[in-house]
Amino acid sequence: MKTIKLGLIGLGTVGGGVVRILQEHHDDFVRDQDIDLRLVAVASRDSSEAHVLGIADIFSTDGNDIINNPEIDIVIELVGGTGAARSFVYAALEAGKSVVTANKALIAAEGHDICTLAASKGCEVAFEASVGGGIPIIGPLRHTLAGNRITSVIGILNGTTNYMLTRIDEDRLSYDAALAEAQAAGFAEFDPTADVEGADAAAKIAILGTIAYNTDIHISQVPVEGITAISPVDLDYAREMGYSIKLLGIANRTPGGIDIRVHPTMLALDHPLSSVRGVMNAIYVVGDAVGETMYYGAGAGSGPAASSVVGDLIEVARHLAYRESIAQPVWDTEALPIRSIDELITSYYLRLSVPDRPGVLATTAQVFAQHDVSIYSMVQRGVHEGCAELIYVTHAARESAIRATLAGIEKTGLLTSAPVLIRVEDAKA
Ligand code: HSE
């Protein structure tokens, strides 16, 4: 049996969960994996958690103590972000140590460079916990589904926003109350704008798209819209029409390249992703051999994320201990082009607030016609005296034509508040 020595940087929610699993299951890993996974050093800003976990004797406040410790084979980076964490990851690899990380922001921005450096040093980088918390998805995409040509990856990748949309829809909570609950429960990012404006989901779909399509996708290449413009009425209208509204990360293989984006999406109620409620995450993957698959679980939290980290640790440790070949993530072997969102063709839901008087409906309808956008369904609702909402769902149309239609409608000067546009997936139109 071989011993593999671990150093952990970052003793927050996930770090604490990793220590607990390593303590509780150490002997199982010896029995089942033939590996003595030994945590020899831990660094974090604050020592209180180390005392609670009974590891004060191996604790330091300086992450460099882990990097500079020649004993350590694998560095577990759970600091997060692209500041100090970035330096630790590069320094660990330069020092010839493999890295296990949950750092979506870093991998979505610099995964290619990090994996290239790892390969040049004969080390490994593993990041299952960077997407979907406890859901196994990087592993399946890299290994189990390798016999497929993946054609679609669609995910509910942010628990905070899925929780908020569920609470607003089912329990009539206000946006602010729903966000406050998600923050209190500890799902939300330190800066919750990363959740509600979609950056968290964008990092995750960039990583999934990269792995699924063997193409380096940088987070900056993902067009993003968050949920801040969505109102309870949109959820109501969607339901009446047979749809849920979900914040989705979408990465499709198309003849013109990779179609990748994050935005609120109307999804048929019978789509498997529509039934994913609350803080849960799910990723729907379609491959040419396997067909439809879906991976479901807790996308955040101590135990789930730690589960993915420890899974990676065991895999990397086995590679190191038994010289099983190191399978670097394939990063850019296909190098497909990324398609502009202007070329997207889908159906759209548009909600327009307008004055309720003769000619308004005709004027807006004319703008659709001018841009060759065909309307699938339309309803008008009186909101209050003299004011109405026009709810349009279009037939499949090009994003650029919808943008031009919206601009044309805004130019009429009829809108009494900002229009709401939601893309419709699996359109019945
Ligand atoms: N803030 C994230 C979420 C959790 O709400 O899903 C970690 O990625």
Boltz pocket constraint, residues with backbone or C-beta under 6 A from the ligand:
constraints:
  - pocket:
      binder: B
      contacts: [[A, 130], [A, 157], [A, 158], [A, 159], [A, 160], [A, 161], [A, 187], [A, 188], [A, 189], [A, 195], [A, 200], [A, 279], [A, 299], [A, 300], [A, 301]]
      max_distance: 6.0
